[in-house]
Amino acid sequence: MELAHNLVDWACSYSGCDGGNPKAEIWICGIEWGFAKEKRWDNETYEKKLNEYYKKELPEEISKGGDIPLKDKYYIRENLDYPYGINVAKLYSAIIGEKVGKYRDVAEKSKGSEIFRMNLYPIAFRNTDENFWKGYELDKLTGFEEKHLFKTWCFLNRFPAIAKKIKNMSN
């Protein structure tokens, strides 16, 4: 198996992280970036956006390799149009002792530094369906024949690399 050029550097960076404060007491971690269909998109537009991401944007991002800069803020309120964003807001509300039903108020008060928001895996998918991997030729792009091999590789390589970055940040 030959990995795509710069994949290691890219995948072991903050790719797939939404940002925030890595020194925050609260980290909220998703499985992988979602690729939500925006309300204004019809199905044809959504499919076009998916193809642009998998065929153009993602290969360009990977080819740059290196360390993806981390956004220093994660504004909960900016993500309330998406189901996962609502879940993050509700979860954060519960963690800080607020009523979950007040999640919009809590999100509006967010300064962007209360949490660190990341994903385990850096490639965006609209859901966790394994068929997207070959359907969008991610096997050819990454060098991993199947998605579960990529996920295993991330477990063994990406997770320790990000943990090291965070540890170095606190020193």
C-alpha positions in Angstrom: 0.0 0.0 0.0 1.4 3.4 -1.0 0.0 6.4 0.7 -0.8 9.5 -1.2 1.9 12.2 -1.2 1.7 14.4 1.9 -1.2 12.3 3.4 0.7 11.6 6.6 1.6 15.2 7.2 -1.9 16.3 6.4 -3.7 13.6 8.5 -1.4 14.1 11.5 -2.2 17.8 11.6 -5.2 19.6 12.8 -7.1 18.7 9.6 -10.7 17.9 10.5 -10.6 20.1 13.6 -13.1 22.9 13.9 -11.0 24.8 16.4 -11.5 26.5 19.7 -9.2 26.3 22.7 -7.2 23.1 23.0 -6.4 24.1 26.6 -10.1 24.3 27.4 -11.5 21.9 30.0 -14.2 20.7 27.6 -13.4 19.0 24.4 -16.2 17.8 22.1 -15.1 15.4 19.5 -17.1 14.0 16.5 -16.3 11.0 14.5 -15.6 12.8 11.2 -16.5 16.0 9.6 -20.1 16.1 8.4 -20.9 17.2 4.9 -24.3 18.6 5.6 -26.7 19.6 2.9 -27.4 23.3 3.3 -31.1 24.2 3.3 -30.8 26.3 0.1 -29.2 23.4 -1.9 -31.3 21.1 -4.0 -30.1 17.5 -4.4 -28.2 18.3 -7.7 -26.4 21.2 -6.0 -25.5 19.0 -3.1 -24.1 16.3 -5.3 -22.1 18.9 -7.2 -20.7 20.2 -3.9 -19.7 16.7 -2.8 -17.9 16.1 -6.1 -16.0 19.4 -5.8 -14.9 18.5 -2.3 -13.8 15.0 -3.0 -12.3 15.6 -6.5 -10.8 19.1 -6.1 -10.7 20.6 -2.6 -9.7 17.5 -0.6 -6.9 16.5 -3.0 -5.6 20.1 -2.9 -5.7 20.2 0.8 -3.9 16.8 1.2 -1.3 17.8 -1.4 -0.3 20.9 0.7 0.4 18.5 3.6 2.0 20.1 6.5 0.4 21.5 9.6 -3.1 22.8 9.1 -3.5 26.0 11.2 -5.9 25.6 14.1 -8.7 28.2 14.4 -8.4 29.7 17.8 -12.2 30.1 18.2 -15.2 27.8 17.9 -18.4 29.7 18.0 -21.2 27.3 19.0 -23.9 29.8 17.7 -22.5 29.6 14.2 -23.3 25.9 13.9 -26.9 25.8 15.1 -28.2 25.3 11.5 -26.8 21.7 11.6 -28.1 18.8 13.7 -24.6 18.1 15.1 -24.2 21.8 16.0 -27.4 21.7 18.0 -26.2 18.5 19.8 -22.9 20.2 20.6 -24.8 23.2 22.0 -27.1 21.0 24.1 -24.2 18.9 25.4 -22.2 21.9 26.3 -25.2 23.4 28.1 -25.7 20.2 30.1 -21.9 20.1 31.0 -21.9 23.6 32.3 -25.1 23.0 34.4 -27.6 24.9 32.2 -30.9 23.5 31.1 -30.5 21.8 27.8 -33.6 23.7 26.5 -31.6 26.9 26.9 -28.9 25.8 24.5 -29.6 28.7 22.1 -29.1 31.2 24.9 -25.9 29.4 26.0 -24.6 29.3 22.4 -25.2 33.1 21.9 -23.1 33.8 25.0 -20.2 31.7 23.7 -16.9 33.6 23.4 -15.5 30.8 21.1 -12.9 29.7 23.6 -14.9 27.6 26.1 -14.4 24.3 24.2 -12.2 22.6 21.7 -14.1 21.1 18.8 -12.4 18.4 16.7 -13.1 15.2 14.8 -11.3 11.9 15.0 -11.0 11.5 11.3 -10.2 14.4 8.9 -12.2 13.6 5.8 -15.8 14.9 5.6 -18.7 12.5 4.9 -22.4 13.2 4.9 -22.8 10.0 7.0 -20.8 7.0 8.1 -21.7 4.8 5.1 -18.7 2.8 4.0 -19.8 3.0 0.3 -18.7 6.6 0.0 -15.1 5.6 0.2 -14.9 3.9 -3.2 -17.8 5.8 -4.6 -15.8 9.0 -4.4 -12.5 7.2 -5.2 -11.0 7.9 -1.8 -9.1 4.6 -2.1 -7.2 6.1 -5.0 -6.8 9.5 -3.4 -5.4 8.2 0.0 -3.9 4.9 -0.9 -6.2 3.0 1.6 -8.3 0.4 -0.1 -11.1 0.7 2.4 -12.3 3.3 4.9 -11.7 1.0 7.9 -8.0 0.8 7.0 -7.8 4.6 7.0 -9.5 4.7 10.3 -7.2 2.1 11.8 -4.2 4.1 10.4 -5.6 7.3 12.0 -5.9 5.4 15.4 -2.3 4.4 15.2 -0.8 7.6 13.7 -3.1 10.6 13.8 -4.4 10.3 17.4 -0.8 10.1 18.9 0.3 13.0 16.7 -2.5 15.3 17.8 -2.0 14.2 21.4 1.7 15.2 21.1 0.8 18.6 19.6 -1.6 19.2 22.5 1.0 18.1 25.1 3.7 20.4 23.5 1.2 23.2 23.6 0.8 23.0 27.4 4.6 22.9 28.0 
